Structures are given as C-alpha cells and as structure tokens.
Amino acid sequence: MNHSLYSGSGIVPEMDDVQFSRWQSLLEERTGMCLPAQRRSFLQTSLGLRMQEVGCDSYQEYYDRILSGPAGAIEWNTLVDRLTVQETRFFRDPDAFAFVEQHMRHMQRALGEQETFEAWSVGCSSGEEAYSLAMVAEEVLGHSGRRFAVTGTDISTIVLRKARAGRYMSRSLQWLPEFCRASDMLTLDSGHIQISDSIRKSCCFSQVNILNLDACPLEQQHLIYCQNVLIYFRRWRRREILNVLAQRLAPGGVLIIGLGEMVDWQHPLLEPVRSSRVSAFIRKSETSTGETARR
Ligand SMILES: C[S@@+](CC[C@H](N)C(=O)[O-])C[C@H]1O[C@@H](n2cnc3c(N)ncnc32)[C@H](O)[C@@H]1O
C-alpha cells in the first residue's frame, strides 16, 4: 500500500496516528487551535508542503526542527501562518458593526473631553476588522475631534505585515459601506484599495498570542472585538480567554464576540446585551449597574 499523498506539487508522506496526535497537541498547546480528526489531510498536506520547502523528509524530523532554538521559533511563525484560518473581510458581521456604531455614539457622550476611545480587534488577521472599526470611529467620533485608537493583535506575524500595509484587492470594496467608499478613508489604484494614512495612523498592529494575554498590556478598552477566533478552541479555553478580556474593558466598555461562539458564558463584571443579532457584553460602571438599562 502506498503511504503517501499527492499534494499537487509533489508527494507528501502519510501521517500516522502517533504523528497526527503529536502535531495536534503541539498546535493546541501553542495556539489553542483544536484540529479535529477530519482535518488530518489538511495538516498532512500543509506540513508536507512546508517540509519539501525546507528539505525535511519526515514529520518527526520537522517536529524536532520546530522545537529547536531560535531557528525553530522562526520556522514556527511560518507554520502558524499556514495552519491557522485567516479568512476575514471588512464589516464581516454587519449587525455587530451596527452595534459598534451605536456603542461609539453612546461613549462619545460618556467619555471625558480629553479621553481617547480605545478599541481592540483580537485575532485581527490581515487587518480588515481593525480598519472597519477605525472607519466607524472616524465617521462617528472623528467629526467632533474625539481621538480614537484601534489595536489589532494576532498570533501570525505574516498577516500582521499585511495589516500594517493596509493594501487590499479592490474586490474588497464590495464589503465596504457607502460612507467609507465615498470618503477619503481609502484610495483606489491599479486593482487595489489603499487605506488612507490618517486611518492607518489611528491603528497599530502587534503580535499577541491570545493564550498569553498576561503579557499583553492592553487595558481600559472601550471596545473589544473578538470574532471567529475562539470557535477553534475548546470551551474551557474560550471561557478563560473571555474572563481575561472582561478584565481589560474600561467601565462602560463593550466586548463583542461572534453570535453563538459562547452561549452560556457570564461574567460578574459584565452585563449581557439583550439581542438576538449580536453577542455583546457591557462592563458595568464602578458606581452603578444600570449602564445597560439606557440602551
Ligand atoms: C478566521 S480569522 C478571524 C479574523 C477576524 N477576527 C474576522 O472575524 O474576520 C482568525 C485569526 O485568529 C488568529 N489566531 C488563531 N490563534 C490565535 C492565537 N492563539 N492568538 C492570537 N490570534 C490567533 C489567526 O491567525 C487568524 O488570523
């Protein structure tokens, strides 16, 4: 029996149960991502192709290389980029963005005159989500001179590079609402859109592993947006991460996750928003718990 798989650009070796479970564990331990048995051929092909590129003959040899020193850490970065799901687009969840707009209008009135509105896109991939937040902030807060800052974080340095460049294929335009297209928030050139310098300057991108939020200094956030990241994680881990994110909100700040991504989670500091269209939680103010009643 031929224990190999034709990958399209060559033969990749068959992955046995021991190797599958070894790689599965490594991936989960380092990224939180839980790879089900049905995705074995994806893992095999992704690893196999990369092994061909770096001249490794077996999964074990490649595994050992990943674990060895600084070169292994660099190689791991490349691999993470190949193994994580990075699908994203501008304004991916229109209902959530409508809620973001409403929340920003509310915070505009609630914030002190000199306060900067702080937003965080957790697992931002190539930046479309963070720029969508910045565009809404520009529309809602920018006119009144209110400063805002958006931080996008992700585990993959490769997607973060794309995010910083803020350059996307022009077909992305279809996802952008009219107020963005008709503004100077972006320019169009030779099949691409380029996010304007002023919007890019309000955004910064940084590598943060969501499993290691203790090392991430972001706090007092007025909005934390975390969608389509936790779905790949075990439920206990989702809960732990959400518990940490809850602590990073400023009073009155909102945490938005994907609809159905964590249905039975509650946190003593947070008030769930009653809505069938968004999954959002507002941090209670220090003095009162009536924060959400006004919405
Ligand atoms: C499917 S994309 C979601 C992008 C965006 N949030 C959206 O909803 O369109 C998931 C992103 O989560 C990132 N990711 C996966 N595991 C992560 C981890 N442990 N820490 C930080 N980011 C992670 C991936 O690199 C990827 O860019």
The ligand as an SDF file (V2000), in Angstrom:
LIG
                    3D

 27 29  0  0  0  0  0  0  0  0999 V2000
  -10.6630   33.4290   10.9600 C   0  0  0  0  0  0  0  0  0  0  0  0
   -9.5430   34.7020   11.3960 S   0  0  0  0  0  0  0  0  0  0  0  0
  -10.6860   35.8920   12.0450 C   0  0  0  0  0  0  0  0  0  0  0  0
  -10.3200   37.2820   11.6270 C   0  0  0  0  0  0  0  0  0  0  0  0
  -11.3260   38.3450   12.0940 C   0  0  0  0  0  0  0  0  0  0  0  0
  -11.4260   38.3670   13.5220 N   0  0  0  0  0  0  0  0  0  0  0  0
  -12.6770   38.1110   11.4780 C   0  0  0  0  0  0  0  0  0  0  0  0
  -13.6090   37.6950   12.1750 O   0  0  0  0  0  0  0  0  0  0  0  0
  -12.8280   38.3260   10.2780 O   0  0  0  0  0  0  0  0  0  0  0  0
   -8.7920   34.0200   12.8780 C   0  0  0  0  0  0  0  0  0  0  0  0
   -7.4980   34.7170   13.2670 C   0  0  0  0  0  0  0  0  0  0  0  0
   -7.1600   34.3050   14.5880 O   0  0  0  0  0  0  0  0  0  0  0  0
   -5.7620   34.1920   14.6560 C   0  0  0  0  0  0  0  0  0  0  0  0
   -5.3900   33.3200   15.7790 N   0  0  0  0  0  0  0  0  0  0  0  0
   -5.5040   31.9670   15.8720 C   0  0  0  0  0  0  0  0  0  0  0  0
   -4.9990   31.5340   17.0320 N   0  0  0  0  0  0  0  0  0  0  0  0
   -4.5780   32.6340   17.6960 C   0  0  0  0  0  0  0  0  0  0  0  0
   -3.9640   32.8350   18.9440 C   0  0  0  0  0  0  0  0  0  0  0  0
   -3.6650   31.8140   19.7670 N   0  0  0  0  0  0  0  0  0  0  0  0
   -3.6540   34.0930   19.3140 N   0  0  0  0  0  0  0  0  0  0  0  0
   -3.9430   35.1360   18.5100 C   0  0  0  0  0  0  0  0  0  0  0  0
   -4.5010   35.0150   17.3000 N   0  0  0  0  0  0  0  0  0  0  0  0
   -4.8310   33.7700   16.9010 C   0  0  0  0  0  0  0  0  0  0  0  0
   -5.3680   33.6230   13.2980 C   0  0  0  0  0  0  0  0  0  0  0  0
   -4.0080   33.8690   12.9980 O   0  0  0  0  0  0  0  0  0  0  0  0
   -6.3300   34.3520   12.3690 C   0  0  0  0  0  0  0  0  0  0  0  0
   -5.7470   35.4920   11.8130 O   0  0  0  0  0  0  0  0  0  0  0  0
  1  2  1  0
  2  3  1  0
  2 10  1  0
  3  4  1  0
  4  5  1  0
  5  6  1  0
  5  7  1  0
  7  8  2  0
  7  9  1  0
 10 11  1  0
 11 12  1  0
 11 26  1  0
 12 13  1  0
 13 14  1  0
 13 24  1  0
 14 15  1  0
 14 23  1  0
 15 16  2  0
 16 17  1  0
 17 18  1  0
 17 23  2  0
 18 19  1  0
 18 20  2  0
 20 21  1  0
 21 22  2  0
 22 23  1  0
 24 25  1  0
 24 26  1  0
 26 27  1  0
M  CHG  2   2   1   9  -1
M  END
$$$$
